Amino acid sequence: MNDTPYPMEAHLVHVDAAGKPAAVVGVFTKAGKENAGLAKAFFSYAGSLTTPPCTEGVTWYVFNSPIEMSPAQIRAFTTLEHLGHTNRPIQSRGGRVVLVDSTPGK
């Protein structure tokens, strides 16, 4: 923003039912104090995309704690016409191993 360079930008990519990218949430990151949420950050597992064709071979990194949004913000995302209903029913673990980040101090 305002031509300010940032050392990192995370993208949360959401695809439509055809697997075509439909929306991206970008989060700029600047250097500063340790992010308390990331200090306890995430677990990971080998999984798949959540929309057809549900392609395997995707490594998921999932935060342990949820973020917070207002009900209006949640509605703004869930009512985007081009996203529709893109989540699928909970799948079995299927023998996948879930890895918890055990970096010292986390």
KELUMVEX-959839 format. One line per field, with one value per atom (N, C-alpha, C, CB): residue number from 1; atom name; chain; x, y, z. Coordinates in Angstrom, 2 decimals, decimal comma. Glycine has a CB too. Example, Ala and Ser with C-alpha at 12.3 -4.5 7.8 and 13.67 -1.06 7.14 Angstrom:
KELUMVEX-959839
nr <- (1_1_1_1_2_2_2_2)
atom <- (N_CA_C_CB_N_CA_C_CB)
kette <- (A_A_A_A_A_A_A_A)
X <- (13,19_12,30_13,20_11,31_12,85_13,67_12,90_14,08)
Y <- (-5,69_-4,50_-3,30_-4,47_-2,25_-1,06_0,03_-0,60)
Z <- (7,80_7,80_7,80_9,05_7,08_7,14_7,87_5,72)
END
This chain:
KELUMVEX-959839
nr <- (1_1_1_1_2_2_2_2_3_3_3_3_4_4_4_4_5_5_5_5_6_6_6_6_7_7_7_7_8_8_8_8_9_9_9_9_10_10_10_10_11_11_11_11_12_12_12_12_13_13_13_13_14_14_14_14_15_15_15_15_16_16_16_16_17_17_17_17_18_18_18_18_19_19_19_19_20_20_20_20_21_21_21_21_22_22_22_22_23_23_23_23_24_24_24_24_25_25_25_25_26_26_26_26_27_27_27_27_28_28_28_28_29_29_29_29_30_30_30_30_31_31_31_31_32_32_32_32_33_33_33_33_34_34_34_34_35_35_35_35_36_36_36_36_37_37_37_37_38_38_38_38_39_39_39_39_40_40_40_40_41_41_41_41_42_42_42_42_43_43_43_43_44_44_44_44_45_45_45_45_46_46_46_46_47_47_47_47_48_48_48_48_49_49_49_49_50_50_50_50_51_51_51_51_52_52_52_52_53_53_53_53_54_54_54_54_55_55_55_55_56_56_56_56_57_57_57_57_58_58_58_58_59_59_59_59_60_60_60_60_61_61_61_61_62_62_62_62_63_63_63_63_64_64_64_64_65_65_65_65_66_66_66_66_67_67_67_67_68_68_68_68_69_69_69_69_70_70_70_70_71_71_71_71_72_72_72_72_73_73_73_73_74_74_74_74_75_75_75_75_76_76_76_76_77_77_77_77_78_78_78_78_79_79_79_79_80_80_80_80_81_81_81_81_82_82_82_82_83_83_83_83_84_84_84_84_85_85_85_85_86_86_86_86_87_87_87_87_88_88_88_88_89_89_89_89_90_90_90_90_91_91_91_91_92_92_92_92_93_93_93_93_94_94_94_94_95_95_95_95_96_96_96_96_97_97_97_97_98_98_98_98_99_99_99_99_100_100_100_100_101_101_101_101_102_102_102_102_103_103_103_103_104_104_104_104_105_105_105_105_106_106_106_106)
atom <- (N_CA_C_CB_N_CA_C_CB_N_CA_C_CB_N_CA_C_CB_N_CA_C_CB_N_CA_C_CB_N_CA_C_CB_N_CA_C_CB_N_CA_C_CB_N_CA_C_CB_N_CA_C_CB_N_CA_C_CB_N_CA_C_CB_N_CA_C_CB_N_CA_C_CB_N_CA_C_CB_N_CA_C_CB_N_CA_C_CB_N_CA_C_CB_N_CA_C_CB_N_CA_C_CB_N_CA_C_CB_N_CA_C_CB_N_CA_C_CB_N_CA_C_CB_N_CA_C_CB_N_CA_C_CB_N_CA_C_CB_N_CA_C_CB_N_CA_C_CB_N_CA_C_CB_N_CA_C_CB_N_CA_C_CB_N_CA_C_CB_N_CA_C_CB_N_CA_C_CB_N_CA_C_CB_N_CA_C_CB_N_CA_C_CB_N_CA_C_CB_N_CA_C_CB_N_CA_C_CB_N_CA_C_CB_N_CA_C_CB_N_CA_C_CB_N_CA_C_CB_N_CA_C_CB_N_CA_C_CB_N_CA_C_CB_N_CA_C_CB_N_CA_C_CB_N_CA_C_CB_N_CA_C_CB_N_CA_C_CB_N_CA_C_CB_N_CA_C_CB_N_CA_C_CB_N_CA_C_CB_N_CA_C_CB_N_CA_C_CB_N_CA_C_CB_N_CA_C_CB_N_CA_C_CB_N_CA_C_CB_N_CA_C_CB_N_CA_C_CB_N_CA_C_CB_N_CA_C_CB_N_CA_C_CB_N_CA_C_CB_N_CA_C_CB_N_CA_C_CB_N_CA_C_CB_N_CA_C_CB_N_CA_C_CB_N_CA_C_CB_N_CA_C_CB_N_CA_C_CB_N_CA_C_CB_N_CA_C_CB_N_CA_C_CB_N_CA_C_CB_N_CA_C_CB_N_CA_C_CB_N_CA_C_CB_N_CA_C_CB_N_CA_C_CB_N_CA_C_CB_N_CA_C_CB_N_CA_C_CB_N_CA_C_CB_N_CA_C_CB_N_CA_C_CB_N_CA_C_CB_N_CA_C_CB_N_CA_C_CB_N_CA_C_CB_N_CA_C_CB_N_CA_C_CB_N_CA_C_CB_N_CA_C_CB_N_CA_C_CB_N_CA_C_CB_N_CA_C_CB_N_CA_C_CB_N_CA_C_CB)
kette <- (A_A_A_A_A_A_A_A_A_A_A_A_A_A_A_A_A_A_A_A_A_A_A_A_A_A_A_A_A_A_A_A_A_A_A_A_A_A_A_A_A_A_A_A_A_A_A_A_A_A_A_A_A_A_A_A_A_A_A_A_A_A_A_A_A_A_A_A_A_A_A_A_A_A_A_A_A_A_A_A_A_A_A_A_A_A_A_A_A_A_A_A_A_A_A_A_A_A_A_A_A_A_A_A_A_A_A_A_A_A_A_A_A_A_A_A_A_A_A_A_A_A_A_A_A_A_A_A_A_A_A_A_A_A_A_A_A_A_A_A_A_A_A_A_A_A_A_A_A_A_A_A_A_A_A_A_A_A_A_A_A_A_A_A_A_A_A_A_A_A_A_A_A_A_A_A_A_A_A_A_A_A_A_A_A_A_A_A_A_A_A_A_A_A_A_A_A_A_A_A_A_A_A_A_A_A_A_A_A_A_A_A_A_A_A_A_A_A_A_A_A_A_A_A_A_A_A_A_A_A_A_A_A_A_A_A_A_A_A_A_A_A_A_A_A_A_A_A_A_A_A_A_A_A_A_A_A_A_A_A_A_A_A_A_A_A_A_A_A_A_A_A_A_A_A_A_A_A_A_A_A_A_A_A_A_A_A_A_A_A_A_A_A_A_A_A_A_A_A_A_A_A_A_A_A_A_A_A_A_A_A_A_A_A_A_A_A_A_A_A_A_A_A_A_A_A_A_A_A_A_A_A_A_A_A_A_A_A_A_A_A_A_A_A_A_A_A_A_A_A_A_A_A_A_A_A_A_A_A_A_A_A_A_A_A_A_A_A_A_A_A_A_A_A_A_A_A_A_A_A_A_A_A_A_A_A_A_A_A_A_A_A_A_A_A_A_A_A_A_A_A_A_A_A_A_A_A_A_A_A_A_A_A_A_A_A_A_A_A_A_A_A_A_A)
X <- (0,84_0,00_0,88_-0,95_0,46_1,22_2,65_1,21_2,85_4,18_5,15_4,76_4,65_5,50_5,88_4,80_7,16_7,54_7,45_8,97_7,00_6,90_7,77_5,42_8,39_9,25_8,48_10,11_7,16_6,39_4,92_6,54_4,26_2,81_2,27_2,44_1,36_0,74_-0,54_0,44_-0,81_-2,02_-2,85_-1,68_-4,11_-5,06_-5,93_-5,92_-5,69_-6,34_-7,56_-5,36_-8,68_-9,94_-10,36_-11,05_-10,77_-11,14_-12,63_-10,33_-13,16_-14,57_-14,73_-15,14_-15,94_-16,23_-15,46_-17,71_-15,04_-14,27_-12,77_-14,55_-12,39_-10,98_-10,27_-10,30_-11,01_-10,44_-10,34_-11,29_-9,16_-9,07_-10,16_-7,69_-10,87_-12,00_-11,81_-13,27_-11,05_-10,81_-9,49_-11,97_-8,78_-7,52_-7,55_-6,29_-7,20_-7,04_-5,53_-7,73_-5,05_-3,64_-3,38_-3,15_-2,31_-1,96_-0,50_-2,17_-0,29_1,07_1,68_1,09_2,99_3,71_4,88_4,19_5,03_6,17_7,01_5,69_8,28_9,18_8,82_10,66_8,84_8,51_8,62_7,10_7,79_7,83_7,25_7,05_7,57_7,09_5,56_7,66_4,98_3,53_3,13_3,05_2,39_2,01_1,22_1,21_0,37_-0,42_0,43_-1,44_1,47_2,34_3,32_3,11_3,56_4,46_3,93_4,66_2,60_1,97_1,41_0,84_1,92_1,33_0,55_2,35_1,19_0,38_0,79_0,42_-0,12_0,17_0,05_-0,78_0,60_0,55_0,21_1,89_-0,29_-0,58_-0,63_-1,91_-0,39_-0,51_-1,98_0,36_-2,53_-3,96_-4,27_-4,71_-5,40_-5,84_-6,58_-6,75_-6,84_-7,66_-9,07_-7,66_-9,81_-11,14_-12,25_-11,40_-11,91_-12,92_-12,56_-13,05_-13,57_-13,30_-12,26_-14,60_-11,33_-11,26_-10,59_-10,54_-10,45_-9,88_-8,49_-10,81_-7,66_-6,33_-5,49_-5,63_-4,85_-3,97_-2,61_-3,81_-1,78_-0,42_-0,27_0,06_-1,22_-1,16_-0,78_-2,53_0,25_0,61_-0,18_2,14_-0,94_-1,74_-0,98_-3,13_-0,99_-0,48_-1,66_0,73_-2,03_-3,25_-2,92_-4,25_-3,44_-3,24_-4,00_-3,69_-3,40_-4,06_-5,24_-3,07_-5,16_-6,20_-6,92_-5,61_-8,24_-8,98_-8,72_-10,48_-8,87_-8,86_-10,28_-8,36_-10,45_-11,78_-12,20_-11,78_-13,47_-14,07_-15,45_-14,14_-15,93_-17,29_-18,27_-17,54_-19,51_-20,52_-20,68_-21,86_-20,57_-20,70_-19,56_-20,74_-18,35_-17,22_-17,39_-15,91_-17,85_-18,08_-19,14_-18,52_-20,23_-21,28_-20,74_-22,44_-19,83_-19,26_-18,54_-18,29_-17,86_-17,17_-18,14_-16,08_-19,04_-19,90_-21,00_-20,52_-21,20_-22,24_-21,66_-23,10_-20,35_-19,76_-20,33_-18,20_-21,03_-21,73_-20,81_-22,41_-19,62_-18,73_-18,07_-17,66_-18,16_-17,61_-18,64_-17,08_-19,88_-20,92_-20,57_-21,15_-21,01_-20,75_-19,56_-22,01_-18,36_-17,16_-16,53_-16,16_-17,07_-16,47_-17,10_-16,62_-16,39_-16,91_-17,05_-16,00_-17,76_-17,92_-16,57_-18,82_-16,51_-15,28_-14,89_-15,46_-13,62_-13,09_-12,39_-12,11_-12,26_-11,52_-10,04_-11,75_-9,31_-7,88_-7,15_-7,29_-7,69_-7,11_-5,66_-7,22_-5,26_-3,87_-2,89_-3,44_-3,36_-2,46_-1,95_-3,18_-0,73_-0,11_-0,25_1,39_-0,70_-0,78_0,44_-2,12_1,22_2,45_2,19_3,62_2,59_2,45_3,81_1,87_3,85_5,11_5,61_4,93_6,78_7,32_8,61_7,57_8,73_9,90_10,00_9,83_11,19_11,33_10,76_12,83_10,06_9,48_8,10_10,37_7,56_6,23_5,25_6,22)
Y <- (-1,17_0,00_1,23_0,00_2,25_3,49_3,25_4,20_2,26_1,93_1,45_3,12_1,01_0,49_-0,95_0,59_-1,27_-2,67_-3,45_-2,76_-4,68_-5,55_-6,78_-5,96_-7,36_-8,52_-9,80_-8,73_-9,78_-11,00_-10,65_-11,99_-11,43_-11,33_-12,75_-10,49_-13,09_-14,41_-14,33_-14,92_-15,37_-15,44_-16,63_-15,52_-16,39_-17,45_-17,56_-17,15_-18,57_-18,71_-19,60_-19,29_-19,10_-19,84_-20,09_-19,08_-21,31_-21,66_-21,97_-22,86_-21,88_-22,20_-23,70_-21,42_-24,14_-25,57_-26,22_-25,77_-25,43_-25,96_-25,97_-25,15_-25,52_-25,49_-24,24_-26,68_-23,30_-22,05_-21,06_-21,47_-20,41_-19,42_-18,37_-18,75_-18,12_-17,20_-16,01_-17,94_-16,19_-15,09_-15,34_-14,94_-14,27_-14,37_-13,34_-14,14_-13,77_-12,85_-12,67_-13,38_-11,45_-11,15_-10,51_-10,24_-10,93_-10,39_-9,92_-11,44_-8,60_-8,07_-8,37_-6,56_-8,60_-8,86_-7,90_-10,33_-7,27_-6,37_-6,91_-4,93_-6,55_-6,96_-6,20_-6,73_-6,88_-6,25_-7,25_-5,66_-7,11_-8,03_-9,38_-7,45_-10,39_-11,73_-11,75_-12,74_-12,43_-12,58_-13,69_-12,90_-13,33_-14,29_-15,45_-13,60_-15,18_-16,25_-17,25_-15,67_-16,77_-17,67_-18,41_-16,90_-17,86_-18,53_-19,91_-17,69_-20,09_-21,38_-21,96_-21,22_-21,53_-21,52_-22,73_-21,31_-23,74_-24,65_-26,10_-24,21_-26,90_-28,30_-28,50_-29,26_-29,59_-29,81_-31,26_-29,43_-31,45_-32,80_-32,80_-33,33_-33,96_-34,13_-34,34_-35,33_-33,53_-33,61_-33,40_-32,61_-32,77_-32,54_-31,21_-33,70_-30,77_-29,59_-29,90_-29,13_-28,89_-29,11_-29,03_-28,11_-28,73_-28,66_-29,64_-27,22_-30,15_-31,11_-30,57_-31,46_-31,38_-32,83_-33,30_-33,40_-32,43_-32,80_-33,42_-33,77_-32,77_-33,24_-33,46_-32,26_-34,62_-34,97_-34,29_-36,51_-34,39_-33,88_-32,44_-34,00_-31,95_-30,58_-30,65_-29,83_-29,90_-29,84_-28,72_-29,63_-29,06_-28,09_-27,65_-28,68_-26,35_-25,78_-25,08_-24,78_-25,50_-25,03_-24,41_-26,19_-23,21_-22,55_-23,28_-21,08_-23,35_-23,99_-23,18_-24,19_-21,87_-21,00_-20,29_-19,98_-20,15_-19,46_-17,96_-19,74_-17,29_-15,83_-15,38_-15,26_-14,10_-13,58_-12,57_-12,93_-12,64_-11,69_-11,34_-12,26_-10,18_-9,80_-10,63_-8,27_-10,78_-11,49_-10,86_-11,48_-9,54_-8,88_-9,27_-7,36_-9,39_-9,80_-11,24_-9,65_-12,10_-13,50_-13,57_-14,34_-12,83_-12,80_-12,31_-11,91_-11,32_-10,78_-11,86_-9,63_-12,78_-13,87_-14,97_-14,44_-15,34_-16,49_-16,19_-16,97_-14,93_-14,60_-14,21_-13,47_-14,38_-14,10_-15,11_-14,18_-14,60_-15,46_-16,45_-14,60_-16,02_-16,90_-17,98_-16,08_-17,89_-18,95_-20,02_-18,37_-19,62_-20,60_-21,45_-21,49_-22,68_-23,62_-24,48_-24,51_-24,13_-24,81_-25,79_-23,80_-25,90_-26,86_-28,23_-26,41_-29,28_-30,63_-31,27_-31,48_-32,36_-33,03_-33,43_-34,27_-33,54_-33,98_-35,35_-34,02_-35,49_-36,74_-37,53_-36,46_-38,83_-39,63_-39,28_-41,17_-39,53_-39,22_-40,11_-39,42_-41,27_-42,13_-42,50_-41,47_-42,67_-43,06_-41,90_-44,10_-40,70_-39,54_-39,23_-38,31_-38,75_-38,37_-36,86_-38,81_-36,40_-34,98_-34,63_-34,61_-33,66_-33,25_-31,94_-33,08_-31,92_-30,72_-30,06_-31,07_-28,75_-28,01_-28,08_-26,54_-28,65_-28,80_-28,01_-30,28_-26,92_-26,06_-25,58_-24,86_-25,64_-25,18_-23,77_-25,20_-23,58_-22,28_-22,08_-21,21_-23,08_-22,96_-23,77_-23,39)
Z <- (0,00_0,00_0,00_1,21_-0,69_-0,77_-1,22_0,57_-2,10_-2,63_-1,57_-3,33_-0,42_0,64_0,33_2,01_0,26_0,05_1,35_-0,53_1,26_2,41_2,15_2,71_3,18_2,97_2,66_4,18_2,92_2,69_2,49_3,87_1,65_1,48_1,39_0,20_2,27_2,25_1,43_3,70_0,65_-0,16_0,26_-1,66_0,56_0,85_-0,39_2,17_-1,19_-2,49_-2,37_-3,54_-2,86_-2,84_-4,28_-2,05_-4,57_-5,93_-6,03_-6,42_-7,26_-7,46_-7,67_-8,67_-7,92_-8,06_-9,21_-8,27_-10,18_-11,31_-11,02_-12,56_-9,84_-9,48_-9,96_-10,03_-10,52_-11,02_-9,86_-12,19_-9,68_-8,61_-8,74_-8,62_-7,63_-7,66_-6,72_-7,29_-5,66_-4,73_-4,01_-3,71_-3,72_-2,99_-1,87_-3,93_-0,67_0,44_0,61_1,77_0,45_0,60_1,95_-0,53_2,60_3,90_3,84_5,04_3,91_3,96_5,31_3,67_5,33_6,57_6,65_6,64_7,79_8,00_9,15_8,29_9,16_10,23_11,49_9,84_12,60_13,88_14,99_13,85_16,00_17,13_16,71_18,34_17,49_17,21_17,22_18,23_16,26_16,20_17,17_14,74_18,20_19,24_18,67_20,34_17,69_17,09_16,34_16,15_15,66_14,92_15,83_13,88_17,02_17,95_18,31_19,21_18,24_18,53_17,24_19,59_16,16_14,85_14,37_13,95_13,86_13,05_13,11_11,66_12,59_12,35_10,86_13,16_10,35_8,90_8,60_8,25_7,39_6,92_5,40_7,51_4,83_3,39_3,08_2,87_2,22_1,94_0,47_2,76_0,23_-1,14_-1,20_-1,64_-2,42_-2,60_-2,11_-4,10_-1,72_-1,15_-2,17_-0,06_-3,41_-4,46_-5,57_-5,02_-6,29_-7,35_-8,33_-8,10_-8,72_-8,58_-7,30_-9,74_-6,28_-4,98_-5,14_-4,26_-5,93_-6,26_-5,00_-7,18_-4,91_-3,79_-3,96_-3,68_-2,93_-3,02_-2,56_-4,41_-1,78_-1,26_0,21_-1,46_0,61_2,03_2,67_2,22_3,68_4,42_5,65_4,82_5,93_7,16_7,81_6,91_9,00_9,64_10,99_9,81_11,22_12,50_13,58_12,43_14,78_15,91_16,41_17,04_16,32_16,85_15,72_17,83_15,83_14,77_14,83_14,89_13,68_13,67_13,99_12,30_14,21_14,54_13,49_15,94_13,09_12,16_12,69_10,71_12,30_12,69_11,85_12,49_12,32_11,52_10,13_12,25_10,03_8,72_7,79_8,89_8,32_7,49_7,03_8,26_7,90_7,53_6,43_8,76_6,59_5,56_4,23_6,00_4,27_3,04_2,24_3,35_2,92_2,22_1,81_3,11_2,71_2,43_1,43_3,70_1,10_0,13_-1,24_0,66_-1,43_-2,74_-3,75_-2,69_-4,74_-5,71_-6,40_-6,74_-6,80_-7,56_-6,71_-8,24_-5,40_-4,56_-4,27_-3,26_-4,09_-3,81_-2,61_-5,02_-2,62_-1,53_-1,96_-1,21_-1,48_-1,97_-1,00_-2,35_0,21_1,12_0,92_2,58_1,30_1,15_2,52_0,23_2,60_3,89_4,48_3,75_5,79_6,46_5,92_8,00_5,60_5,06_6,17_3,89_5,96_6,94_6,83_6,70_7,88_7,88_6,86_9,29_6,57_5,54_5,77_4,22_7,01_7,30_7,25_6,33_6,97_6,93_8,33_6,33_8,38_9,65_9,79_9,72_10,95_11,25_12,08_12,02_11,59_12,27_13,03_11,26_14,29_15,11_15,22_16,53_14,99_15,10_16,53_14,65_16,71_18,06_18,22_18,38_17,47_17,61_19,05_16,62_19,65_21,05_21,22_21,49_22,33_22,64_22,07_22,14_21,40_20,82_21,61_19,36)
END
